[in-house]
Amino acid sequence: MDTEEATTAAETSAPASSRGFYGCAIALIAFFTLIALGAHAFTEFEKGLDGDGQLERTGRSGSAYQPFGPGTTARYEDGLWVTVSFPERQDDGTYSLTVTFKNGTDEELLLGEKSLSDTLEVEPDESGQDYAAGSYVDWLNWDESASALAPPLPEDEERTVPVRLKPDRKGVPVTVEVTPPHSGHRETARFQLTLG
């Protein structure tokens, strides 16, 4: 009889032990999942406090004194991404580049809602400095760029705006300033390029 009782006790304690282990494992997974969800919610709340029109701060800020370089992407907290390509020299002495808008927001964007000069500007100087005397850049396809910005940009789509520039000399620095329209305020993303 003593042997049967010992065998029965051993058989009942083994499943209870494994149930306790699995219960603790599930509780730990649930605990860490809640922590991750809480951290994500806090991050989104913090972004909401400073506004959707703010640039995400990773590396260079895109400001007048820390402009982005060619080929980099300015990321806005509401999901809009803006990328300015490297300028390419053409045979006729002009330079071509593109400004690509990727709409990762949850709504349609009106990029050409205001005048083109409010959304996209090209200045013949280094960002954050006064106008460089003797430097001049002619924007050859301003009308084409304005037409590309005019239609609404649907959610989860992208649009590439062509820009053709003719500098008065080789090696002219230019600043491409992008300020997409926003219902509140949207920061200007500045990109520093050299033509030549």
N, CA and C atoms as an extended XYZ file, in Angstrom:
588
Properties=species:S:1:pos:R:3:atomname:S:1:resname:S:1:resid:I:1 pbc="F F F"
N         0.807       -1.186        0.000 N   MET     1
C         0.000        0.000        0.000 CA  MET     1
C         0.858        1.260        0.000 C   MET     1
N         1.909        1.222        0.744 N   ASP     2
C         2.768        2.403        0.797 CA  ASP     2
C         3.347        2.711       -0.588 C   ASP     2
N         3.630        1.674       -1.371 N   THR     3
C         4.195        1.857       -2.708 CA  THR     3
C         3.169        2.492       -3.641 C   THR     3
N         1.906        2.078       -3.544 N   GLU     4
C         0.863        2.659       -4.396 CA  GLU     4
C         0.640        4.140       -4.065 C   GLU     4
N         0.652        4.477       -2.792 N   GLU     5
C         0.454        5.870       -2.407 CA  GLU     5
C         1.607        6.749       -2.886 C   GLU     5
N         2.823        6.259       -2.812 N   ALA     6
C         3.999        7.017       -3.262 CA  ALA     6
C         3.954        7.214       -4.773 C   ALA     6
N         3.547        6.179       -5.518 N   THR     7
C         3.453        6.274       -6.970 CA  THR     7
C         2.368        7.263       -7.364 C   THR     7
N         1.211        7.206       -6.697 N   THR     8
C         0.108        8.112       -6.989 CA  THR     8
C         0.516        9.552       -6.678 C   THR     8
N         1.222        9.802       -5.585 N   ALA     9
C         1.662       11.144       -5.207 CA  ALA     9
C         2.648       11.688       -6.237 C   ALA     9
N         3.553       10.844       -6.737 N   ALA    10
C         4.535       11.278       -7.727 CA  ALA    10
C         3.862       11.626       -9.048 C   ALA    10
N         2.842       10.822       -9.422 N   GLU    11
C         2.142       11.069      -10.682 CA  GLU    11
C         1.339       12.371      -10.632 C   GLU    11
N         0.739       12.717       -9.519 N   THR    12
C        -0.066       13.931       -9.431 CA  THR    12
C         0.799       15.175       -9.275 C   THR    12
N         1.981       15.102       -8.700 N   SER    13
C         2.808       16.292       -8.507 CA  SER    13
C         3.512       16.706       -9.796 C   SER    13
N         3.804       15.803      -10.705 N   ALA    14
C         4.500       16.154      -11.941 CA  ALA    14
C         3.666       17.074      -12.828 C   ALA    14
N         2.408       16.776      -13.112 N   PRO    15
C         1.628       17.693      -13.942 CA  PRO    15
C         1.404       19.040      -13.270 C   PRO    15
N         1.250       19.059      -11.966 N   ALA    16
C         1.051       20.326      -11.275 CA  ALA    16
C         2.292       21.190      -11.406 C   ALA    16
N         3.473       20.599      -11.364 N   SER    17
C         4.723       21.333      -11.498 CA  SER    17
C         4.849       21.934      -12.903 C   SER    17
N         4.512       21.168      -13.939 N   SER    18
C         4.628       21.698      -15.302 CA  SER    18
C         3.563       22.764      -15.565 C   SER    18
N         2.378       22.609      -14.970 N   ARG    19
C         1.354       23.644      -15.117 CA  ARG    19
C         1.823       24.957      -14.497 C   ARG    19
N         2.499       24.880      -13.369 N   GLY    20
C         3.028       26.085      -12.720 CA  GLY    20
C         4.090       26.761      -13.574 C   GLY    20
N         4.950       25.954      -14.208 N   PHE    21
C         5.991       26.499      -15.077 CA  PHE    21
C         5.376       27.237      -16.271 C   PHE    21
N         4.405       26.574      -16.930 N   TYR    22
C         3.759       27.198      -18.084 CA  TYR    22
C         2.972       28.453      -17.677 C   TYR    22
N         2.359       28.416      -16.526 N   GLY    23
C         1.638       29.587      -16.039 CA  GLY    23
C         2.565       30.773      -15.800 C   GLY    23
N         3.739       30.498      -15.214 N   CYS    24
C         4.720       31.575      -14.993 CA  CYS    24
C         5.248       32.115      -16.317 C   CYS    24
N         5.495       31.228      -17.272 N   ALA    25
C         5.993       31.664      -18.580 CA  ALA    25
C         4.969       32.556      -19.275 C   ALA    25
N         3.713       32.175      -19.238 N   ILE    26
C         2.654       32.983      -19.853 CA  ILE    26
C         2.529       34.325      -19.142 C   ILE    26
N         2.634       34.320      -17.821 N   ALA    27
C         2.549       35.574      -17.068 CA  ALA    27
C         3.705       36.509      -17.425 C   ALA    27
N         4.927       35.956      -17.583 N   LEU    28
C         6.075       36.779      -17.963 CA  LEU    28
C         5.901       37.360      -19.367 C   LEU    28
N         5.422       36.566      -20.303 N   ILE    29
C         5.189       37.046      -21.675 CA  ILE    29
C         4.157       38.166      -21.660 C   ILE    29
N         3.074       37.978      -20.920 N   ALA    30
C         2.033       39.003      -20.831 CA  ALA    30
C         2.585       40.276      -20.188 C   ALA    30
N         3.416       40.136      -19.162 N   PHE    31
C         4.007       41.274      -18.472 CA  PHE    31
C         4.882       42.099      -19.420 C   PHE    31
N         5.776       41.423      -20.149 N   PHE    32
C         6.672       42.143      -21.059 CA  PHE    32
C         5.917       42.723      -22.261 C   PHE    32
N         4.863       42.078      -22.690 N   THR    33
C         4.035       42.623      -23.768 CA  THR    33
C         3.366       43.906      -23.314 C   THR    33
N         2.858       43.922      -22.092 N   LEU    34
C         2.240       45.137      -21.551 CA  LEU    34
C         3.250       46.274      -21.416 C   LEU    34
N         4.467       45.945      -21.023 N   ILE    35
C         5.507       46.974      -20.919 CA  ILE    35
C         5.810       47.549      -22.304 C   ILE    35
N         5.942       46.689      -23.315 N   ALA    36
C         6.227       47.166      -24.677 CA  ALA    36
C         5.087       48.025      -25.207 C   ALA    36
N         3.856       47.605      -24.985 N   LEU    37
C         2.701       48.396      -25.433 CA  LEU    37
C         2.640       49.738      -24.708 C   LEU    37
N         2.954       49.739      -23.438 N   GLY    38
C         2.968       50.985      -22.675 CA  GLY    38
C         4.045       51.940      -23.170 C   GLY    38
N         5.229       51.419      -23.481 N   ALA    39
C         6.308       52.258      -24.007 CA  ALA    39
C         5.923       52.844      -25.361 C   ALA    39
N         5.298       52.040      -26.216 N   HIS    40
C         4.856       52.522      -27.530 CA  HIS    40
C         3.783       53.609      -27.369 C   HIS    40
N         2.843       53.390      -26.478 N   ALA    41
C         1.782       54.379      -26.248 CA  ALA    41
C         2.372       55.681      -25.712 C   ALA    41
N         3.358       55.583      -24.825 N   PHE    42
C         3.997       56.783      -24.287 CA  PHE    42
C         4.722       57.548      -25.381 C   PHE    42
N         5.417       56.843      -26.271 N   THR    43
C         6.125       57.483      -27.387 CA  THR    43
C         5.152       58.213      -28.300 C   THR    43
N         4.036       57.567      -28.634 N   GLU    44
C         3.028       58.199      -29.490 CA  GLU    44
C         2.397       59.405      -28.794 C   GLU    44
N         2.180       59.302      -27.488 N   PHE    45
C         1.631       60.428      -26.726 CA  PHE    45
C         2.597       61.603      -26.742 C   PHE    45
N         3.881       61.312      -26.559 N   GLU    46
C         4.898       62.354      -26.572 CA  GLU    46
C         4.965       63.039      -27.936 C   GLU    46
N         4.873       62.244      -29.026 N   LYS    47
C         4.858       62.832      -30.369 CA  LYS    47
C         3.649       63.728      -30.554 C   LYS    47
N         2.515       63.324      -30.022 N   GLY    48
C         1.295       64.109      -30.146 CA  GLY    48
C         1.380       65.443      -29.429 C   GLY    48
N         2.194       65.534      -28.380 N   LEU    49
C         2.328       66.782      -27.640 CA  LEU    49
C         3.043       67.852      -28.449 C   LEU    49
N         4.080       67.454      -29.206 N   ASP    50
C         4.810       68.469      -29.960 CA  ASP    50
C         4.306       68.634      -31.379 C   ASP    50
N         3.302       67.880      -31.783 N   GLY    51
C         2.663       68.105      -33.076 CA  GLY    51
C         3.129       67.161      -34.152 C   GLY    51
N         2.212       66.855      -35.065 N   ASP    52
C         2.517       65.950      -36.165 CA  ASP    52
C         3.430       66.571      -37.199 C   ASP    52
N         3.508       67.886      -37.245 N   GLY    53
C         4.305       68.558      -38.254 CA  GLY    53
C         5.775       68.668      -37.906 C   GLY    53
N         6.193       68.018      -36.830 N   GLN    54
C         7.586       68.070      -36.403 CA  GLN    54
C         8.406       67.019      -37.133 C   GLN    54
N         9.663       67.339      -37.399 N   LEU    55
C        10.589       66.372      -37.970 CA  LEU    55
C        11.086       65.451      -36.863 C   LEU    55
N        11.218       64.172      -37.181 N   GLU    56
C        11.811       63.242      -36.223 CA  GLU    56
C        13.295       63.555      -36.122 C   GLU    56
N        13.818       63.572      -34.936 N   ARG    57
C        15.209       63.965      -34.716 CA  ARG    57
C        16.118       62.749      -34.656 C   ARG    57
N        16.657       62.367      -35.792 N   THR    58
C        17.661       61.311      -35.847 CA  THR    58
C        18.814       61.842      -36.679 C   THR    58
N        19.970       62.048      -36.076 N   GLY    59
C        21.106       62.605      -36.802 CA  GLY    59
C        20.911       64.096      -37.026 C   GLY    59
N        21.131       64.541      -38.248 N   ARG    60
C        20.966       65.957      -38.593 CA  ARG    60
C        19.503       66.341      -38.484 C   ARG    60
N        19.264       67.598      -38.118 N   SER    61
C        17.894       68.030      -37.838 CA  SER    61
C        17.151       68.566      -39.057 C   SER    61
N        17.861       68.903      -40.140 N   GLY    62
C        17.207       69.493      -41.297 CA  GLY    62
C        16.942       70.973      -41.122 C   GLY    62
N        17.541       71.561      -40.088 N   SER    63
C        17.361       72.986      -39.832 CA  SER    63
C        18.313       73.792      -40.716 C   SER    63
N        18.259       75.114      -40.590 N   ALA    64
C        19.133       75.983      -41.376 CA  ALA    64
C        20.604       75.736      -41.067 C   ALA    64
N        20.915       75.328      -39.846 N   TYR    65
C        22.305       75.148      -39.449 CA  TYR    65
C        22.745       73.692      -39.436 C   TYR    65
N        21.817       72.764      -39.603 N   GLN    66
C        22.133       71.338      -39.735 CA  GLN    66
C        21.297       70.742      -40.862 C   GLN    66
N        21.515       71.217      -42.104 N   PRO    67
C        20.685       70.725      -43.206 CA  PRO    67
C        20.991       69.268      -43.536 C   PRO    67
N        19.997       68.619      -44.136 N   PHE    68
C        20.205       67.267      -44.636 CA  PHE    68
C        21.079       67.343      -45.880 C   PHE    68
N        21.694       66.231      -46.217 N   GLY    69
C        22.454       66.144      -47.458 CA  GLY    69
C        21.608       65.502      -48.539 C   GLY    69
N        22.132       65.470      -49.771 N   PRO    70
C        21.380       64.831      -50.855 CA  PRO    70
C        21.246       63.337      -50.598 C   PRO    70
N        20.107       62.783      -50.985 N   GLY    71
C        19.861       61.351      -50.809 CA  GLY    71
C        19.319       60.976      -49.454 C   GLY    71
N        19.233       61.927      -48.529 N   THR    72
C        18.686       61.615      -47.207 CA  THR    72
C        17.186       61.906      -47.178 C   THR    72
N        16.535       61.384      -46.160 N   THR    73
C        15.084       61.504      -46.044 CA  THR    73
C        14.716       62.244      -44.773 C   THR    73
N        13.859       63.255      -44.925 N   ALA    74
C        13.283       63.949      -43.773 CA  ALA    74
C        12.006       63.209      -43.401 C   ALA    74
N        11.894       62.779      -42.146 N   ARG    75
C        10.723       62.028      -41.681 CA  ARG    75
C         9.928       62.886      -40.707 C   ARG    75
N         8.665       63.111      -41.058 N   TYR    76
C         7.776       63.848      -40.164 CA  TYR    76
C         7.057       62.867      -39.259 C   TYR    76
N         6.707       63.308      -38.067 N   GLU    77
C         6.105       62.431      -37.072 CA  GLU    77
C         4.735       61.891      -37.475 C   GLU    77
N         4.065       62.542      -38.434 N   ASP    78
C         2.763       62.032      -38.876 CA  ASP    78
C         2.880       60.986      -39.979 C   ASP    78
N         4.109       60.666      -40.417 N   GLY    79
C         4.305       59.603      -41.400 CA  GLY    79
C         4.696       60.080      -42.788 C   GLY    79
N         4.796       61.381      -43.010 N   LEU    80
C         5.234       61.898      -44.302 CA  LEU    80
C         6.753       61.830      -44.391 C   LEU    80
N         7.268       61.313      -45.519 N   TRP    81
C         8.706       61.256      -45.761 CA  TRP    81
C         9.010       62.079      -46.997 C   TRP    81
N        10.088       62.865      -46.947 N   VAL    82
C        10.522       63.682      -48.079 CA  VAL    82
C        11.996       63.393      -48.343 C   VAL    82
N        12.309       63.042      -49.601 N   THR    83
C        13.684       62.725      -49.988 CA  THR    83
C        14.082       63.599      -51.170 C   THR    83
N        15.265       64.218      -51.081 N   VAL    84
C        15.821       64.993      -52.184 CA  VAL    84
C        17.009       64.206      -52.728 C   VAL    84
N        16.989       63.962      -54.030 N   SER    85
C        18.029       63.135      -54.648 CA  SER    85
C        19.335       63.920      -54.837 C   SER    85
N        20.375       63.202      -55.250 N   PHE    86
C        21.631       63.832      -55.636 CA  PHE    86
C        21.403       64.554      -56.963 C   PHE    86
N        21.984       65.739      -57.154 N   PRO    87
C        21.834       66.416      -58.450 CA  PRO    87
C        22.682       65.709      -59.508 C   PRO    87
N        22.130       65.584      -60.706 N   GLU    88
C        22.844       64.955      -61.818 CA  GLU    88
C        23.107       66.002      -62.890 C   GLU    88
N        24.366       66.089      -63.315 N   ARG    89
C        24.735       67.054      -64.355 CA  ARG    89
C        24.290       66.529      -65.711 C   ARG    89
N        23.669       67.406      -66.501 N   GLN    90
C        23.231       67.073      -67.853 CA  GLN    90
C        24.231       67.642      -68.863 C   GLN    90
N        24.151       67.181      -70.098 N   ASP    91
C        25.075       67.621      -71.143 CA  ASP    91
C        25.001       69.112      -71.437 C   ASP    91
N        23.858       69.719      -71.216 N   ASP    92
C        23.689       71.145      -71.522 CA  ASP    92
C        24.093       72.062      -70.366 C   ASP    92
N        24.716       71.521      -69.318 N   GLY    93
C        25.174       72.328      -68.185 CA  GLY    93
C        24.135       72.531      -67.103 C   GLY    93
N        22.953       71.930      -67.262 N   THR    94
C        21.925       72.017      -66.223 CA  THR    94
C        22.076       70.839      -65.265 C   THR    94
N        21.334       70.899      -64.179 N   TYR    95
C        21.347       69.830      -63.184 CA  TYR    95
C        19.913       69.399      -62.911 C   TYR    95
N        19.713       68.099      -62.815 N   SER    96
C        18.392       67.541      -62.513 CA  SER    96
C        18.437       66.871      -61.153 C   SER    96
N        17.374       67.060      -60.407 N   LEU    97
C        17.206       66.356      -59.132 CA  LEU    97
C        15.721       66.115      -58.939 C   LEU    97
N        15.386       65.307      -57.969 N   THR    98
C        13.978       65.025      -57.685 CA  THR    98
C        13.706       65.219      -56.202 C   THR    98
N        12.469       65.594      -55.907 N   VAL    99
C        11.983       65.673      -54.532 CA  VAL    99
C        10.823       64.690      -54.454 C   VAL    99
N        10.975       63.658      -53.624 N   THR   100
C         9.967       62.602      -53.520 CA  THR   100
C         9.225       62.710      -52.195 C   THR   100
N         7.901       62.744      -52.291 N   PHE   101
C         7.019       62.792      -51.129 CA  PHE   101
C         6.369       61.423      -50.981 C   PHE   101
N         6.524       60.787      -49.823 N   LYS   102
C         5.891       59.490      -49.550 CA  LYS   102
C         4.885       59.697      -48.422 C   LYS   102
N         3.604       59.485      -48.740 N   ASN   103
C         2.533       59.755      -47.781 CA  ASN   103
C         2.250       58.534      -46.911 C   ASN   103
N         2.836       58.504      -45.737 N   GLY   104
C         2.569       57.454      -44.763 CA  GLY   104
C         1.596       57.905      -43.693 C   GLY   104
N         0.938       59.042      -43.928 N   THR   105
C        -0.048       59.533      -42.967 CA  THR   105
C        -1.348       58.760      -43.160 C   THR   105
N        -2.329       59.061      -42.364 N   ASP   106
C        -3.611       58.367      -42.483 CA  ASP   106
C        -4.646       59.217      -43.208 C   ASP   106
N        -4.164       60.131      -44.081 N   GLU   107
C        -5.082       60.972      -44.838 CA  GLU   107
C        -4.450       61.418      -46.150 C   GLU   107
N        -5.272       61.927      -47.024 N   GLU   108
C        -4.811       62.474      -48.291 CA  GLU   108
C        -4.129       63.817      -48.031 C   GLU   108
N        -3.012       64.076      -48.725 N   LEU   109
C        -2.290       65.337      -48.535 CA  LEU   109
C        -2.448       66.235      -49.754 C   LEU   109
N        -2.597       67.519      -49.504 N   LEU   110
C        -2.684       68.513      -50.567 CA  LEU   110
C        -1.366       69.273      -50.601 C   LEU   110
N        -0.398       68.763      -51.362 N   LEU   111
C         0.935       69.363      -51.400 CA  LEU   111
C         0.940       70.707      -52.099 C   LEU   111
N         0.090       70.872      -53.115 N   GLY   112
C         0.031       72.119      -53.855 CA  GLY   112
C        -1.107       72.998      -53.397 C   GLY   112
N        -1.554       72.797      -52.158 N   GLU   113
C        -2.696       73.540      -51.622 CA  GLU   113
C        -2.470       75.045      -51.663 C   GLU   113
N        -1.258       75.447      -51.325 N   LYS   114
C        -0.905       76.860      -51.377 CA  LYS   114
C        -0.015       77.047      -52.611 C   LYS   114
N         0.632       78.174      -52.709 N   SER   115
C         1.519       78.372      -53.860 CA  SER   115
C         2.718       77.436      -53.750 C   SER   115
N         3.321       77.146      -54.878 N   LEU   116
C         4.473       76.250      -54.909 CA  LEU   116
C         5.598       76.762      -54.028 C   LEU   116
N         5.761       78.079      -53.980 N   SER   117
C         6.862       78.641      -53.207 CA  SER   117
C         6.727       78.327      -51.724 C   SER   117
N         5.507       78.058      -51.265 N   ASP   118
C         5.340       77.683      -49.865 CA  ASP   118
C         5.779       76.239      -49.619 C   ASP   118
N         5.636       75.365      -50.603 N   THR   119
C         5.966       73.958      -50.444 CA  THR   119
C         7.409       73.654      -50.815 C   THR   119
N         7.890       74.246      -51.888 N   LEU   120
C         9.212       73.906      -52.421 CA  LEU   120
C         9.927       75.171      -52.863 C   LEU   120
N        11.134       75.385      -52.334 N   GLU   121
C        11.950       76.539      -52.705 CA  GLU   121
C        13.379       76.089      -52.955 C   GLU   121
N        14.066       76.784      -53.850 N   VAL   122
C        15.481       76.531      -54.119 CA  VAL   122
C        16.209       77.856      -53.961 C   VAL   122
N        17.183       77.897      -53.052 N   GLU   123
C        17.964       79.104      -52.794 CA  GLU   123
C        19.417       78.869      -53.182 C   GLU   123
N        20.037       79.823      -53.908 N   PRO   124
C        21.424       79.640      -54.346 CA  PRO   124
C        22.440       80.036      -53.279 C   PRO   124
N        22.459       79.341      -52.187 N   ASP   125
C        23.430       79.606      -51.133 CA  ASP   125
C        23.430       78.453      -50.161 C   ASP   125
N        24.340       78.512      -49.217 N   GLU   126
C        24.376       77.489      -48.180 CA  GLU   126
C        23.324       77.826      -47.141 C   GLU   126
N        22.704       76.811      -46.604 N   SER   127
C        21.651       77.001      -45.609 CA  SER   127
C        22.192       77.733      -44.395 C   SER   127
N        21.411       78.697      -43.913 N   GLY   128
C        21.794       79.433      -42.715 CA  GLY   128
C        22.711       80.608      -42.972 C   GLY   128
N        23.069       80.868      -44.237 N   GLN   129
C        23.935       81.994      -44.555 CA  GLN   129
C        23.180       83.004      -45.394 C   GLN   129
N        23.704       84.210      -45.402 N   ASP   130
C        23.109       85.240      -46.241 CA  ASP   130
C        23.325       84.889      -47.706 C   ASP   130
N        22.537       85.510      -48.552 N   TYR   131
C        22.623       85.275      -49.990 CA  TYR   131
C        24.049       85.525      -50.461 C   TYR   131
N        24.605       84.571      -51.199 N   ALA   132
C        25.973       84.681      -51.701 CA  ALA   132
C        25.976       85.555      -52.948 C   ALA   132
N        26.646       86.679      -52.886 N   ALA   133
C        26.716       87.584      -54.038 CA  ALA   133
C        27.416       86.886      -55.193 C   ALA   133
N        26.870       87.055      -56.383 N   GLY   134
C        27.483       86.460      -57.564 CA  GLY   134
C        27.015       85.055      -57.849 C   GLY   134
N        26.198       84.484      -56.994 N   SER   135
C        25.649       83.146      -57.236 CA  SER   135
C        24.212       83.282      -57.696 C   SER   135
N        23.911       82.607      -58.783 N   TYR   136
C        22.550       82.662      -59.293 CA  TYR   136
C        22.191       81.280      -59.835 C   TYR   136
N        20.977       80.833      -59.530 N   VAL   137
C        20.492       79.547      -60.025 CA  VAL   137
C        19.116       79.774      -60.627 C   VAL   137
N        18.957       79.371      -61.870 N   ASP   138
C        17.683       79.516      -62.565 CA  ASP   138
C        16.925       78.187      -62.478 C   ASP   138
N        15.697       78.234      -61.989 N   TRP   139
C        14.841       77.049      -61.897 CA  TRP   139
C        14.091       76.944      -63.224 C   TRP   139
N        14.524       76.019      -64.077 N   LEU   140
C        14.045       75.954      -65.452 CA  LEU   140
C        12.644       75.368      -65.607 C   LEU   140
N        12.251       74.461      -64.757 N   ASN   141
C        10.956       73.772      -64.923 CA  ASN   141
C        10.004       74.043      -63.762 C   ASN   141
N         9.947       75.288      -63.340 N   TRP   142
C         9.103       75.661      -62.214 CA  TRP   142
C         7.648       75.256      -62.455 C   TRP   142
N         7.133       75.488      -63.663 N   ASP   143
C         5.743       75.133      -63.982 CA  ASP   143
C         5.503       73.631      -63.889 C   ASP   143
N         6.458       72.842      -64.374 N   GLU   144
C         6.335       71.374      -64.311 CA  GLU   144
C         6.323       70.893      -62.860 C   GLU   144
N         7.170       71.496      -62.037 N   SER   145
C         7.203       71.133      -60.614 CA  SER   145
C         5.886       71.481      -59.930 C   SER   145
N         5.346       72.660      -60.262 N   ALA   146
C         4.066       73.081      -59.677 CA  ALA   146
C         2.949       72.141      -60.101 C   ALA   146
N         2.955       71.702      -61.359 N   SER   147
C         1.930       70.768      -61.851 CA  SER   147
C         2.023       69.421      -61.152 C   SER   147
N         3.249       68.967      -60.867 N   ALA   148
C         3.431       67.681      -60.189 CA  ALA   148
C         2.921       67.740      -58.751 C   ALA   148
N         3.002       68.905      -58.127 N   LEU   149
C         2.544       69.054      -56.739 CA  LEU   149
C         1.039       69.281      -56.627 C   LEU   149
N         0.391       69.704      -57.710 N   ALA   150
C        -1.010       70.131      -57.651 CA  ALA   150
C        -2.009       69.050      -57.234 C   ALA   150
N        -1.989       67.831      -57.810 N   PRO   151
C        -3.013       66.850      -57.426 CA  PRO   151
C        -2.830       66.372      -55.988 C   PRO   151
N        -3.910       66.021      -55.310 N   PRO   152
C        -3.792       65.470      -53.953 CA  PRO   152
C        -2.968       64.177      -53.963 C   PRO   152
N        -2.204       63.962      -52.902 N   LEU   153
C        -1.390       62.753      -52.760 CA  LEU   153
C        -2.128       61.780      -51.851 C   LEU   153
N        -2.661       60.664      -52.410 N   PRO   154
C        -3.418       59.713      -51.593 CA  PRO   154
C        -2.556       59.047      -50.516 C   PRO   154
N        -3.232       58.519      -49.535 N   GLU   155
C        -2.586       57.799      -48.437 CA  GLU   155
C        -1.815       56.601      -48.988 C   GLU   155
N        -0.628       56.349      -48.446 N   ASP   156
C         0.239       55.222      -48.804 CA  ASP   156
C         0.736       55.263      -50.246 C   ASP   156
N         0.808       56.450      -50.848 N   GLU   157
C         1.381       56.589      -52.186 CA  GLU   157
C         2.511       57.598      -52.133 C   GLU   157
N         3.298       57.634      -53.218 N   GLU   158
C         4.379       58.607      -53.273 CA  GLU   158
C         4.348       59.359      -54.599 C   GLU   158
N         4.957       60.535      -54.590 N   ARG   159
C         5.012       61.361      -55.787 CA  ARG   159
C         6.409       61.947      -55.899 C   ARG   159
N         6.958       61.905      -57.119 N   THR   160
C         8.280       62.457      -57.386 CA  THR   160
C         8.129       63.732      -58.205 C   THR   160
N         8.718       64.797      -57.711 N   VAL   161
C         8.652       66.103      -58.366 CA  VAL   161
C        10.017       66.386      -59.000 C   VAL   161
N        10.054       66.564      -60.334 N   PRO   162
C        11.335       66.853      -60.997 CA  PRO   162
C        11.717       68.322      -60.842 C   PRO   162
N        13.011       68.568      -60.659 N   VAL   163
C        13.524       69.931      -60.547 CA  VAL   163
C        14.754       70.032      -61.452 C   VAL   163
N        14.747       71.014      -62.369 N   ARG   164
C        15.892       71.267      -63.253 CA  ARG   164
C        16.433       72.654      -62.965 C   ARG   164
N        17.740       72.710      -62.691 N   LEU   165
C        18.382       73.965      -62.303 CA  LEU   165
C        19.555       74.280      -63.221 C   LEU   165
N        19.769       75.569      -63.466 N   LYS   166
C        20.930       76.013      -64.239 CA  LYS   166
C        21.659       77.067      -63.412 C   LYS   166
N        22.838       76.711      -62.871 N   PRO   167
C        23.612       77.682      -62.089 CA  PRO   167
C        24.425       78.585      -63.025 C   PRO   167
N        24.830       79.735      -62.502 N   ASP   168
C        25.652       80.633      -63.313 CA  ASP   168
C        27.100       80.165      -63.406 C   ASP   168
N        27.471       79.244      -62.526 N   ARG   169
C        28.821       78.677      -62.564 CA  ARG   169
C        28.808       77.310      -61.893 C   ARG   169
N        29.846       76.548      -62.129 N   LYS   170
C        29.961       75.216      -61.541 CA  LYS   170
C        30.335       75.327      -60.066 C   LYS   170
N        29.804       74.408      -59.234 N   GLY   171
C        30.149       74.380      -57.818 CA  GLY   171
C        29.293       75.268      -56.936 C   GLY   171
N        28.179       75.755      -57.458 N   VAL   172
C        27.305       76.629      -56.671 CA  VAL   172
C        26.566       75.792      -55.627 C   VAL   172
N        26.630       76.191      -54.342 N   PRO   173
C        25.826       75.497      -53.333 CA  PRO   173
C        24.379       75.975      -53.410 C   PRO   173
N        23.450       75.065      -53.241 N   VAL   174
C        22.029       75.418      -53.202 CA  VAL   174
C        21.375       74.752      -51.998 C   VAL   174
N        20.330       75.379      -51.521 N   THR   175
C        19.525       74.819      -50.439 CA  THR   175
C        18.124       74.588      -50.981 C   THR   175
N        17.675       73.350      -50.891 N   VAL   176
C        16.302       73.012      -51.263 CA  VAL   176
C        15.500       72.999      -49.967 C   VAL   176
N        14.494       73.875      -49.893 N   GLU   177
C        13.651       73.974      -48.701 CA  GLU   177
C        12.285       73.383      -49.011 C   GLU   177
N        11.863       72.414      -48.187 N   VAL   178
C        10.585       71.743      -48.384 CA  VAL   178
C         9.724       71.974      -47.143 C   VAL   178
N         8.545       72.594      -47.374 N   THR   179
C         7.597       72.844      -46.290 CA  THR   179
C         6.224       72.354      -46.741 C   THR   179
N         5.938       71.058      -46.592 N   PRO   180
C         4.630       70.545      -47.015 CA  PRO   180
C         3.508       71.162      -46.191 C   PRO   180
N         2.385       71.496      -46.832 N   PRO   181
C         1.263       72.082      -46.087 CA  PRO   181
C         0.764       71.159      -44.975 C   PRO   181
N         0.255       71.760      -43.917 N   HIS   182
C        -0.248       71.025      -42.756 CA  HIS   182
C        -1.346       71.860      -42.136 C   HIS   182
N        -2.329       71.208      -41.538 N   SER   183
C        -3.443       71.950      -40.930 CA  SER   183
C        -2.988       72.838      -39.783 C   SER   183
N        -1.913       72.451      -39.124 N   GLY   184
C        -1.354       73.279      -38.061 CA  GLY   184
C        -0.076       73.931      -38.546 C   GLY   184
N         1.051       73.417      -38.101 N   HIS   185
C         2.360       73.932      -38.498 CA  HIS   185
C         3.215       72.750      -38.925 C   HIS   185
N         3.968       72.908      -39.998 N   ARG   186
C         4.909       71.864      -40.402 CA  ARG   186
C         6.293       72.492      -40.536 C   ARG   186
N         7.283       71.859      -39.929 N   GLU   187
C         8.645       72.357      -39.998 CA  GLU   187
C         9.178       72.287      -41.429 C   GLU   187
N        10.077       73.206      -41.740 N   THR   188
C        10.745       73.200      -43.034 CA  THR   188
C        11.942       72.276      -42.963 C   THR   188
N        12.048       71.376      -43.944 N   ALA   189
C        13.214       70.490      -44.057 CA  ALA   189
C        14.141       71.094      -45.098 C   ALA   189
N        15.382       71.326      -44.713 N   ARG   190
C        16.360       71.929      -45.627 CA  ARG   190
C        17.389       70.891      -46.046 C   ARG   190
N        17.703       70.903      -47.348 N   PHE   191
C        18.671       69.978      -47.922 CA  PHE   191
C        19.771       70.810      -48.604 C   PHE   191
N        21.026       70.557      -48.242 N   GLN   192
C        22.150       71.281      -48.813 CA  GLN   192
C        22.775       70.465      -49.944 C   GLN   192
N        22.870       71.053      -51.152 N   LEU   193
C        23.415       70.385      -52.320 CA  LEU   193
C        24.463       71.271      -52.972 C   LEU   193
N        25.332       70.660      -53.775 N   THR   194
C        26.289       71.424      -54.571 CA  THR   194
C        26.107       71.045      -56.018 C   THR   194
N        25.936       72.045      -56.866 N   LEU   195
C        25.746       71.808      -58.298 CA  LEU   195
C        27.118       71.866      -58.975 C   LEU   195
N        27.703       70.711      -59.165 N   GLY   196
C        29.012       70.656      -59.831 CA  GLY   196
C        30.037       69.909      -59.057 C   GLY   196
